[in-house]
Amino acid sequence: MSIRRSRAVTAEAERPHEPTAGDEREQSKPGPRWCGATAGPPRRGSAVPVVERVARRATTGIVIAECAVGGVLYLARQPPFFPTLVRLGYPPYLATMLGTAKLLAAGVLVLRAAGLLPRFLPLEGAPVRASS
C-alpha cells in the first residue's frame, strides 16, 4: 500500500459518519447490534417450546433431589459419602459443612423454582429491578 493510499484511507476513517435510513433502523433494534438479538432470557408466557420447559423443570428437580439426598447423607454420616471423605484424608467436620451447604442449596433452588426469589440478586449500589 502506498503512502498516498494510506493517507486517503486514514482521512476517510476520520470523516464523521453520516447516518442513512438503514442506520436509523439498526439503532432502533433492541439488544446488542452485533447479533441482532434481544437481551435477556425469554419471559414467562413467551413462546418457549413445551419440551424445553419440561426439560428445564426435570433437570431442576433432579438437581434439587441430589442436593437434598446428598446433604442428608452427609449430615447423617452415612456411606458412601462419609467413609470416602475420611479415607481421602479430609477432616470429619467437613461432612457437616458440605451437608449444610447442600441442604441450603436445595432450599434456594426450590424457592427460585417456585418464583419466590428473583433470578439475580442485585449488587450493592446497583439499581433494583422487578424480578421476572
N, C-alpha and C positions, 0 to 999 in steps of 0.2 A: 504494500500500500504506500502510495506516495505521500509526501508531506502535504501537498495541496489537497488531496482527497481526505486525509485525516482531519485537516482543519475544517473542511466542509461538513464532515460527519459530526465533529465536535460542536460546530455552530448550530447545526440542525438539532442536536440534543439539548442545547441550551435555550433554544427558542421556546417560548411558552406554548403550551398545548391549547389548541382551540377546540372546544367541545363541539361534537357533532350530534345529530339526532340519535345515533346509536349509543353514544356515551351516556346521554341522559337516561336512556332505557336501562343501561347497565348499572347506573348508580341507584336506580330505584329498586333494584332487586334486593330482597333481604338476604342476609348471610354473607359469607366470605365471597369476594368477587372471583377468586381464582378457581373455585369449584362450582359456583352457581347453586350451592345447596343452602337450605335454610339451617340456621344454627339450632342446636339442641335436639333432644330426643323427641320422638313422636308424642303428642299429647294424648290424654285419655279421650276416648271417643273417636280417635282418628282411625283411619282405615288400616290398622295393623292386622295382618292375617291371623286368623284364629289359631292356626298351627303354631305360629310364633308365640302368641300369648300363652298357649298351653305349655309349650316347651320352657318358657321363662318360669312359669309357676311351678312346673315339675322340678326344674333344676333348683329353684329356690327352696322348695320343700325338701329335696334330698340334702342340700347343704345344711338346712336347719336341723334335720333329723340327725345328721352326722355330728354336728356341734353338740347337740343335746345329749346324745348317747355317749359320745366321747368324753364330754365334760363329767357326766355322772360316773363313768367308769374310772376316770382319773381321780375324782374325789373319793370314790369307794375303794380305790387302790386295787382294782380287780385286774386279772390277766386279760389280755396280753399286754396292756399298756404299762402297768407299774413294774412288773418284773423286768421287762425290756429296758425301761428307763433306768432302773438301778443297775442292771447288768452293763449298760453303756457308760456308767460312771457318773450319772447325774445325781444330785442330792435328792432325797425323798420329798422334800418340801416343794420341789418343782412341780410335782404331780398336783398338788393343791393349787398352785398358781395357774397351771395350764387348765385344770378343770374349771376353775372360777372364770377364767378368760373365755373358755369355750361356751359356758352357760350364758355369760353376758352377751357374747356374740350372737348366740341363738335368739336371745331376747330382743336384741336390736333388730335382727333380721325379721322377726315376727312383727315387731312394731312397724317397720318400714313396709312390709308386705301388706299390712292392714291399712296403710296410709296415714298412720298416726305420727310419723316423723317426716320431715322434709327430705328431699333427695340429697341435698348437700347442706351442711350446716355452714352458715356464713362465717367468714374470718372476722377477727376483731377489727372494727373500723370500716368494714365493708357494708354497703347498703343492704338492708334486708328486703328480699322479695318474697312474694307469696309462693308457697310450695305448690308443686304440681300434683 
